[in-house]
Amino acid sequence: MGTESFITIADSKNHYEDFVHFMDATTEALRLDGKNRKEYFLSRNGKMLEDDVLQCMRAKASDFHFDPAHILPTKPQHFPDIISNNYFGVEVKSTEKNTWTSTGSSIVESLRDDDIKKVFLLFGILSKKNIDFRCKPYEKCLSDIHVTHSPRYNINMDLSDDDETIFDKMKIGYDTFRKLGETQIDKVKEYYRSIYKSKKAKTMPWWIGDTVQDLRLLCDLEPEMKEEFIAMSYALFPEILGNKREKYRKPSLWMCTRHSVICSNIRDTFSSKGKGNIYVNEQLRWENVPKVICTLTTVLDKIVDIYNDRSVIMEDFINFAIYPKKEEISLEQWIEAAEVNMRKTLKEELPDLTIRSLLELSYKEKITNDKKTSFFLTKKQPVLFS
């Protein structure tokens, strides 16, 4: 197809329906590919899937008069993941569970290009039971908002045209909401206050209050939220892996002052019962491992996610974390700091047990213990400990 037949960037706004058909074809191609290459897609992580979607879009683009050369990945941490004709965007999400629901991106689209006017969400199920894909306009599959360390959308690809999105519930359009800037969270609070008042609830979530937040105990939080705080603690304070007696003071103060969460038994949260064992392919690999390292393995995937989307928690890094160059905070920088501290705890013992070894093993080996999955790091195999 000649370049004269492609839809121009300037004319993209008049070709919304063409892009819808283009994404329908891309999704169907991915669905067919998933049926033919199940093991391949089971080996893909979120970042890898972004590249799969990109290549599939480029392969299908010409059939719908879009120029493959104008379909590009965005920079890391930018929203959305892929742009087309500098007007359309595609955010790629996936889950290893056989479900069309998941936690989505931050409501704060601070790294979004202003030229991108229409965003679609392409969602993939990458589970042993099912490989499948769906694609919908972004705002049509966001059912709710939940908050741990930052407000994030809840994705529900099962929402129909008759179902209410979070924007329907808040009585505000997606484009209007995303442009509210610093008053975004005020709009969210206003909506949830009305919900809790209508239910005559005696208490409200900590983040809804105007000024004073209700104190909460870490042990009383939902398991997913508790894991978020544990992961953030490791991410912000890699010294937890070290051997200093005061290593839990800063994470305790951070939870309390930043999130009104009190952890009265923080040492037990990270290192109860002293030591554990780590198995690889059901064979004992590391024995008598300090529990603070075992606990780390349960949230390593969340730590990777935190660093992949650190823009929404940069204030925490700036105000609480100790890094030499905070403007250059990266997963690599955390790995180096975590390795140094972990070695202080292990000393001369278990010289082959490192953060990098766990990362590398997670790509190719099954790391298990007691038939209970502790974490999936990036992709794909679970790491467990006793």
N, C-alpha and C positions, 0 to 999 in steps of 0.2 A: 504494500500500500504506500503510495507516495505521501510525502509530508503535507502536500496541499490538501489531502483528505482528512487530516487529523483535526480534531476540535482544538481551537486555539485557546491559550490561557485566558485571553481577554473575553472570549465567548463562553467560558465554562459555566457561568451563572445561568445560561439558557439551556443547559444540558443535564439538569439534575436527574431526569428520568433515564437518560442514557447511562448515567453513572450507576443508578439503581440496577439496571439490567446487567451492566458490566460486573457489579459485585455479586449479583445472583449467579452469573456464569462462573465467576471465580470460586464462589462457595461450593457450587456443584462439582467443579473440577477437583477441589480439595477433598470433598466427600468421596468421590470416586477413587481418588488416589489413596485415601485412607483405607478403603476396603481392599485395595490391591496391595498396599504396602503397610500393613498393620504394624509389624515389628519396627519398621522405620519410624513411624510416628510415635510409637511407644518410647523410642529413644530420644525424642526431641524435648527440649525444655522451652520455656517461654521465649527466650531470645532467639533460639534456633527456629521456632515456629514463625517468628516475625520475618525471617529470611525466606522461609517456605512460602509465606503469603506474598511477599514482595515478588519472588520469582514467578509465582502463579499469575499474579496480576499483570506482570510484564508480558507473559506468554499470551494472555487473553486480550490485552489492551487494544491491539490493532483491529480486532473483530468488532469493536464498539467505537472505533474512530478516536481512541485516546493514544497519545504518543508514549510508547514504552520508555523513551528517554526522559519523559517528564514525570515518571513514577519513581520516587526517591525515598530512601530511609531518612528519618530525622536524626539529630544528634542524640546521644544517650541522655536519658531523663527528660527529653522534650516530649511534648504532647501535640498531636498523636504520633504513632510509631512510623506511619507511612503517609506521604503526601502525593497527590496526583494533580497535575496542572496548576499547582500552587493555589488551589481553590478547595479541593476535596481532601479529606483526611481519613485514615483508617487506623483505629486503635485495635491492637491484637491482644486478646486475653485467652487463657486456657486453664483447664483444671484436670487433675488426674482422677477426679471422682466422676462417676457416671451421673452427672447432674448439670442442669442448665443454669445454676446459680453459683455466684462466687463474689468475693470482694473485688471491687473495681479500683479505679484510680482516685487520686485526691480530687476534692471539689475545687481546689485551688489550681487553676491551669496557668500558673505563672510563666511557664516556659512554652506557651502556645504561640505560634506564629499568627499575627493578626490577619494575615491574608487567607487563612484557612477558615472557610465559612460553613461548610457542611462536613460533619464527621460521622463515620459509620463504625460500629463495633463488630469485629469479626471474632467469634468465640469458638474455641475448639475443645471438645471433650477428648482427652487422650488417656483413656482408661482401658484396662485389659478386656472389660466387658463391651466397650463401645468406642469407636473412633468416628466422630461426627463433627459437623461444622454448621454454624448459623451466622447470618449477618443481618443487622438491622441498623437503622439510624440510631446514633448514640443515645439520644435523649429518650428513645422509645423503649429502652431495656434497662433503665435505672429505676429501681423500685423503692429505694430507701437510702438513708445516710446513717452510718454508724461512726462512732468516734472511739479511738483508743488514744494514740498520741497525736492523731490528726484526723479530721473528718474525711471519710472516704465513701464513695457510692457503693451500694449493693447492686450487683448485676442479677437480673432475672430475664433470661432469654425466652421464657415462657409467657411473658406479658403479651396480652392481645391488645387490639385497638380499643377494646371495651374496658380494659384494666387501667387503673390509675398509676401513672408514674409518680416519682417523688415530686416532680414539677407540677403535676395536676394537684397533688395533695397540698402543696404550698401555694397554689394559685399564682404561679409565676412561670413564664416561659424559660426554657433552658438558656437561650441566648441572652435574655435579660438577666437571669440569675448569675451566669458566669462573668458578667461584666460589672457586678456589684462591687468587686474589689474587697476592701476591708469590711464592708457591711454584710458580706455573704453569710458569715456565721451568725449575725444578728437575725437574719431572715430564717435560718435554720432553727435557732433557739425559739423564735416567736412561734413557729409551727409546732415544735415539740412541747412547748409550754401549754399550748391549747389542747394538745392530745392528753397530756397528763392531768390537766385541770378538768377536762371532760370526764375522765375516769375517776376523778376525785382521789387521785393518788396522794399518799401521805408524804412521799419523797420523790425526788426527781433525779435523773442522772447528774453527776457532778458538773458536766460541762454546760448544762442549761442555765445554771444560776447566773444572776447579773454580776455579782462581785464575789461573794463568799461561796466557795465550793464546799459541798458536803464531804466530810472526810470518809474515806472508804478503806477497808482492810484488803490487802492483796489476796488473802486467802478466801475472801468472799466473792471475788470477781468471777465472771464466767471463764471457763478454761481458756478459750481463745484469747480473751483480753489479758489474762494472767500471763500467757505465753508471750504476748506482745511486749509486756513490761519487762519480762525476763530477757527477751531478745534485745530490746533497746538498752537494757543495762549493760549487757556484754558489748554492744556496739559502741556505746558512749564511754564505757569504762573497762577497757581490756585488762586493766590492772586487777580486776576481779580474779583473773587466772593466776595472779602472782601469789606471793607468800607473806605479804605484809598483814599484820593483825588488823590494821585500820582500813583494809581494802573495800569494805562494804559501807563505809560512812558516806561517801559521795553518792552512790546509787540510792541509798536510803533518803538522803536529803533531796535528791533530784525527784524521786517519786512523790515525796511529800510536798515540796514547794512548787513543783511544776504541775503535778497532777492530783494533788490531795489524796494520795494513796499511802497508807501506812503499812509497813511490813515489819511487824514486831519480832518475827523470827527469820530475818533475812539470811542469816548464815545457813539455817536449815533449808531454806528455799533453794540455795545454790549447791550446798555440799552436805546434805544430811546423809547419815549412814557411812560416812567416811570414804569408802572405795567401792569400785565396781569392775566388771569385766566387759570387754568389747569383743564381739565375734565377727569374723568375716567368712561368708559362705558357710555359716554354721560351725566354723572351726574357731577355737579360741585364738585371738590375735594379740590382744593386750590384756594383761591380768593385773589386778590391784591398781586400777586407774583412779586417781583422786576424783571424787564425785563432782567437784566443780567443773571438771573437764567433761565428765559424762553428761552433766546437765547441759553443757554447751552444745553437745551433739543434737539435743532435742530441738534446738532453735536455730541451727546454722542456716537453714533455708530462709528463715525470717530475717536473719542478719543480712544475707545476700539481698533480699528484697528491700531492706532499709537503705542499703547503699545504692541500690539501683534507682531509688526514688527519694533520695535524701533531700531534695529541694524543699519538701514539705516539713522537714524536721530540722532544717539548718539552724534555727534559733537554738535548739537544744545543743547542737554541736558547738555553736559559738559561745554559749553561756555556761556550758557544763563540761564538755569534753576537753581533754588535754592533748592537743596535737600541735606539732611545731608550725604547720602552715594550714590553718583551718580552711582557707579558701581553696585548698587542693585536696580536701578530704576525699578518700577513695577506699574501696574495699582492699586494695593492695596495701595501703597504709595501715589499715586495721589489722590485716593478717600479720604484718611485720611486728606491730606492737603486741598483738596477742601471742605470737610465737615467743617473743622475748620474755613475757610474763609467765607463760606456761612452762618455759624451761626453768625458771626460778623455782617453780613448784616441783617439777619432776627431777631437777638437778641432773644426775648422771643416769637416772633410770629411764627406761623406755625411750632410747634415743631415736627410734624410728617413728614414734608417735608425734606427729606435728599437725598443725592446722591444714597445711598443704596436703599431707598424706590423706587426711579425711576427705578433703575436696576431691582429690584425684581418684580415690577409691569409689567415691559416690557415683562416678561416671561409668564404672565398669564392673564393680564387684557388689555383691549382696552382703551388707553388713547387718547382722541381726543378733537378737538375744531374746530368749524366753518367749518367742513367737509373738512379740509385741513390737509394733513399729514405732520408733521414736522420731525419726525425721526423714524427709526426702530433700536432699540438697540439690538444688538446681535441676538435676536429673540424674538418676532416676531411682536408684536403689536406696532402701531404708537403712539407716544406721541405728542400732539399738544398744542398750547397755543393761547390765544387771545391777 
